[in-house]
Amino acid sequence: MTNNLKSGERLDDLQLNGLQIIQDPERFCFGIDAVMLSDFAKV
């Protein structure tokens, strides 16, 4: 994955299938609990 981070952003590793998410710490950020719950809830 190329690094397309803007100023103030960070790249978080979701520890799930190699997925990563770009987040701005000054705004809402997803936590690992949301990631784990989304993986657990299968449709």
C-alpha positions as CSV (number, residue, x, y, z in Angstrom):
1,M,0.0,0.0,0.0
2,T,1.4,3.4,-0.9
3,N,1.6,5.9,1.8
4,N,-1.0,8.6,1.0
5,L,-1.2,10.1,4.5
6,K,-2.0,13.8,4.8
7,S,-0.7,16.0,7.6
8,G,-2.1,14.9,10.9
9,E,-3.3,11.5,9.7
10,R,-2.1,8.1,11.0
11,L,-2.2,4.6,9.5
12,D,-3.6,2.0,11.9
13,D,-3.1,-1.8,11.4
14,L,-6.4,-3.5,12.0
15,Q,-4.7,-6.9,12.8
16,L,-7.3,-8.5,10.5
17,N,-6.4,-9.9,7.0
18,G,-3.7,-7.3,6.5
19,L,-6.2,-4.4,6.5
20,Q,-5.2,-0.9,7.5
21,I,-7.2,2.3,8.0
22,I,-6.2,5.9,7.7
23,Q,-7.5,7.9,10.7
24,D,-7.3,11.5,11.9
25,P,-6.6,11.5,15.7
26,E,-8.3,14.9,16.0
27,R,-11.6,13.4,14.9
28,F,-13.6,10.2,15.6
29,C,-11.4,7.1,15.3
30,F,-12.4,3.5,15.1
31,G,-11.2,1.2,17.9
32,I,-10.2,-2.4,17.8
33,D,-13.4,-3.4,19.5
34,A,-15.5,-2.2,16.5
35,V,-13.1,-4.1,14.1
36,M,-13.4,-7.3,16.1
37,L,-17.2,-7.0,16.4
38,S,-17.6,-6.4,12.6
39,D,-15.5,-9.6,12.0
40,F,-17.6,-11.6,14.5
41,A,-21.0,-10.6,13.0
42,K,-21.3,-12.7,9.9
43,V,-24.4,-12.3,7.7
